């Protein structure tokens, strides 16, 4: 009996070394860690494989257009995917095409001036819809949303009669630019969504300091909503740059008023078999838009993200 008691006491008083686990406990933990690592590796491969596939899906058409643009006349009509000789002179040939520089100037005028007018006129309207409390505000917002849903083809006939017959502006781009001075439904909606996220304490503090509504808008609101302004401006700039329907309706009868989108169609018709020149013209049309997006990508993404925070 005494020996049994001493044995049990010595077993209880024997110290357990740190880090030593029974074999039955360490084995399952090692197996679980291996499973977790294998699962994480498979998830990483799956996510990056999908991202790589999506990137190739979007990038490969641009690569094909660029490679075709620098091919020779003979090779552009074959199945070859890689140019044997890099014909950089194709871009110069396109640039020297009669009218191409005029198309560039007209597009810059249309996109640049139209963007400035649209954003400048839409910002006060969006500010009023977001911060003012007045009867009929929700009805006005519904009208703005309805205007966004209305296709331009629905009102093109009366608009064309007004600008061409009454204002005598057919054959110019002014029927497309002037209406932007009276606001744009999509721009108003986008800016209003962002302005709703700005706490009212900022505008109230500015009014307490003696600022009126216009000064509050310029000094307080505009610096705070630069991301939304940048996103709205980019959306509108891209729309005007790529617009084909408007110039076709109003400026088709005057080649001096053509834009790049409409002029590119004419260039394609004149060079049906010169695919390398057609692709070179396409690259010259796309390059400014791609460059603008990459330089303003941060502000664009931030503005689009924040405009959907509050409705």
C-alpha positions in Angstrom: 0.0 0.0 0.0 2.9 2.4 0.8 4.6 1.7 -2.5 1.4 2.3 -4.4 0.9 5.7 -2.7 4.5 6.8 -3.3 4.2 5.8 -7.0 1.0 7.9 -7.5 2.6 10.9 -5.7 5.8 10.7 -7.8 3.6 10.5 -11.0 1.7 13.6 -10.0 4.8 15.6 -9.0 6.7 14.7 -12.2 7.0 18.0 -14.2 5.8 18.0 -17.8 8.2 19.5 -20.3 7.0 22.5 -22.3 6.3 21.7 -26.0 6.0 18.0 -25.5 2.6 16.7 -26.6 1.4 13.2 -26.8 1.8 11.6 -30.2 -2.0 11.2 -30.5 -2.5 15.0 -30.2 0.3 16.3 -32.4 -0.6 14.1 -35.4 -4.1 15.5 -36.0 -2.9 19.1 -35.6 -0.2 18.5 -38.2 -2.8 17.0 -40.6 -5.2 19.9 -40.1 -2.4 22.4 -40.8 -1.5 20.6 -44.0 -5.2 20.6 -45.1 -5.4 24.4 -44.3 -2.3 25.1 -46.3 -3.5 23.0 -49.2 -6.9 24.7 -49.1 -5.3 28.2 -49.1 -3.0 27.3 -52.0 -6.0 26.0 -54.0 -8.0 29.2 -53.3 -5.0 31.4 -54.3 -4.7 29.5 -57.6 -8.4 29.7 -58.3 -8.7 33.4 -57.6 -5.6 34.4 -59.5 -6.5 32.1 -62.4 -9.9 33.8 -62.8 -8.2 37.2 -62.5 -5.7 36.2 -65.1 -8.4 34.9 -67.4 -10.4 38.0 -67.1 -7.3 40.2 -67.7 -6.5 38.3 -70.9 -10.2 38.5 -72.0 -10.0 42.3 -71.8 -6.4 42.9 -72.9 -6.1 40.5 -75.9 -8.4 42.5 -78.2 -6.2 45.6 -77.6 -3.1 43.6 -78.3 -4.5 42.2 -81.5 -5.5 45.7 -82.7 -2.1 47.1 -81.9 -0.1 44.3 -83.5 -2.3 44.6 -86.7 -1.7 48.3 -86.7 2.1 47.9 -87.1 1.9 45.2 -89.8 2.7 45.7 -93.4 0.0 45.9 -96.1 0.6 42.3 -97.2 0.8 40.7 -93.8 -2.3 42.4 -92.5 -4.5 40.3 -94.8 -2.9 37.0 -93.6 -3.5 34.9 -90.5 -0.2 36.0 -89.0 -0.5 37.3 -85.4 3.0 38.7 -85.0 4.4 41.4 -87.4 7.4 40.4 -89.4 8.4 44.1 -89.7 7.2 46.9 -87.4 5.6 49.5 -89.7 5.4 52.5 -87.3 4.8 54.7 -90.3 1.2 53.5 -90.4 0.4 55.9 -87.6 1.9 58.8 -89.5 0.0 57.8 -92.6 -3.3 57.9 -90.7 -2.4 61.2 -89.0 -1.7 62.8 -92.3 -5.0 61.7 -93.8 -7.0 64.8 -94.9 -9.5 65.7 -92.2 -8.1 63.5 -89.4 -6.6 66.4 -87.4 -9.9 68.3 -87.9 -11.7 65.3 -86.4 -9.4 65.4 -83.4 -10.0 69.1 -82.8 -13.8 68.7 -83.1 -13.8 65.8 -80.7 -11.7 67.7 -78.2 -14.1 70.6 -78.4 -17.2 68.4 -78.1 -15.8 66.3 -75.2 -14.0 69.1 -73.3 -16.5 71.9 -73.5 -19.4 69.5 -73.1 -17.9 68.0 -70.0 -17.2 71.4 -68.4 -20.8 72.6 -69.2 -22.4 69.5 -68.0 -20.6 69.2 -64.7 -20.7 73.0 -64.0 -24.5 73.2 -64.6 -25.3 69.9 -62.8 -23.5 70.5 -59.6 -25.8 73.3 -58.3 -28.9 71.2 -59.2 -27.4 68.2 -57.4 -26.6 70.4 -54.4 -30.1 71.7 -54.2 -31.7 68.2 -54.4 -29.3 66.9 -51.8 -29.2 69.7 -49.2 -32.4 71.8 -49.6 -35.7 70.9 -48.1 -38.6 72.1 -50.3 -41.9 70.9 -51.6 -41.7 68.7 -54.7 -38.1 67.7 -54.2 -38.8 64.0 -54.5 -40.9 64.7 -57.6 -38.0 66.6 -59.2 -35.7 63.7 -58.4 -38.1 61.3 -60.1 -38.1 63.5 -63.1 -34.3 63.4 -63.2 -34.3 59.6 -63.0 -37.0 59.4 -65.7 -34.8 61.6 -67.9 -32.0 59.1 -67.4 -34.2 56.3 -68.7 -35.4 58.2 -71.7 -33.5 57.1 -74.9 -32.2 60.0 -77.0 -33.8 58.5 -80.1 -37.2 59.3 -78.6 -36.8 63.1 -78.7 -34.4 63.3 -81.6 -37.0 64.4 -84.2 -38.3 67.5 -82.3 -34.8 68.4 -81.2 -33.5 68.2 -84.7 -36.3 70.3 -86.0 -35.6 72.9 -83.3 -31.9 73.1 -83.8 -31.9 72.7 -87.6 -35.0 74.7 -88.6 -35.4 77.2 -85.8 -31.8 77.8 -84.7 -30.2 77.1 -88.1 -27.3 75.1 -86.5 -27.4 72.0 -88.7 -24.0 70.9 -89.8 -22.3 71.9 -86.5 -21.7 70.4 -83.1 -23.4 73.2 -81.2 -26.7 71.3 -81.0 -24.8 68.7 -79.0 -22.8 71.0 -76.8 -25.4 73.8 -75.9 -27.9 71.4 -74.1 -25.2 70.4 -71.6 -25.3 74.0 -70.3 -28.7 73.1 -68.8 -27.6 70.1 -66.9 -27.3 66.3 -67.5 -29.6 63.8 -65.8 -26.9 61.2 -65.1 -24.4 63.7 -63.8 -27.0 65.3 -61.5 -27.9 61.9 -60.1 -24.3 60.9 -59.6 -23.3 64.1 -57.8 -26.5 64.1 -55.7 -25.7 60.6 -54.4 -22.3 61.8 -53.3 -23.5 65.0 -51.7 -25.9 63.0 -49.5 -22.8 61.5 -47.8 -21.5 64.9 -46.8 -22.6 65.6 -43.2 -24.8 68.6 -42.9 -22.7 70.0 -40.0 -20.1 71.2 -42.5 -22.6 73.3 -44.5 -24.2 74.5 -41.3 -20.9 75.6 -39.9 -20.1 77.5 -43.1 -23.5 79.3 -42.9 -22.8 80.2 -39.2 -19.6 81.8 -40.3 -21.5 84.0 -42.8 -21.3 82.0 -46.0 -24.3 82.1 -48.3 -25.5 79.0 -50.3 -23.3 79.7 -53.3 -20.2 80.5 -51.3 -20.8 77.3 -49.2 -21.1 75.3 -52.4 -17.8 76.7 -53.8 -15.7 76.9 -50.6 -16.9 73.8 -48.7 -18.8 71.4 -50.9 -16.8 71.4 -54.1 -13.4 70.6 -52.3 -15.1 67.7 -50.5 -16.7 66.2 -53.6 -13.7 66.2 -55.9 -13.8 62.4 -56.4 -17.5 62.6 -57.5 -16.8 65.5 -59.8 -13.8 63.6 -61.3 -15.9 60.5 -61.8 -18.8 62.5 -63.4 -16.4 64.4 -65.6 -14.8 61.1 -66.8 -18.1 59.5 -67.5 -19.3 62.5 -69.5 -15.9 62.8 -71.3 -16.0 59.2 -72.4 -19.6 59.5 -73.6 -18.8 62.6 -75.7 -15.6 61.1 -77.1 -17.4 57.9 -78.2 -20.6 59.5 -79.3 -21.5 58.4 -82.8 -25.3 59.0 -82.9 -25.2 62.7 -82.2 -22.6 63.7 -84.8 -24.3 61.5 -87.4 -27.6 63.3 -86.9 -26.3 66.9 -86.8 -22.9 67.0 -88.5 -23.0 64.3 -91.1 -23.6 66.8 -93.9 -20.5 68.9 -93.0 -17.2 67.0 -93.0 -15.5 69.9 -91.3 -17.6 69.2 -88.2 -17.1 65.5 -88.0 -15.7 63.9 -84.8 -13.4 60.9 -84.5 -16.1 58.4 -84.0 -17.9 59.4 -87.1 -14.8 60.1 -89.1 -13.4 56.7 -88.2 -16.4 55.1 -89.9 -15.7 57.1 -93.1 -12.0 56.2 -92.9 -12.9 52.5 -92.6 -15.1 52.7 -95.6 -12.3 54.3 -97.7 -9.7 51.7 -96.5 -11.7 48.5 -96.6 -8.7 46.3 -97.5 -6.1 48.2 -95.5 -6.7 46.6 -92.1 -3.4 47.9 -90.8 -4.3 51.5 -91.4 -7.8 51.0 -90.0 -6.3 49.5 -86.8 -3.8 52.3 -86.6 -6.6 54.8 -86.8 -8.4 52.8 -84.1 -5.4 53.0 -81.8 -5.1 56.7 -82.3 -8.8 57.1 -81.4 -8.5 54.9 -78.3 -5.2 56.1 -76.9 -6.4 59.4 -75.3 -9.3 57.7 -73.6 -7.1 54.9 -72.2 -4.4 57.5 -71.0 -7.0 59.7 -69.3 -8.5 56.7 -67.5 -5.2 55.4 -66.2 -4.1 58.9 -65.0 -7.5 59.5 -63.2 -8.2 55.9 -62.2 -7.9 56.5 -58.5 -10.3 59.4 -58.4 -12.6 57.6 -60.8 -12.9 54.5 -58.7 -13.2 56.4 -55.4 -15.9 58.6 -56.8 -17.9 55.7 -58.2 -17.6 53.8 -54.9 -18.6 56.7 -52.7 -21.6 57.8 -54.8 -23.4 54.6 -53.9 -23.0 54.8 -50.1 -26.3 56.6 -49.3 -29.4 57.0 -51.3 
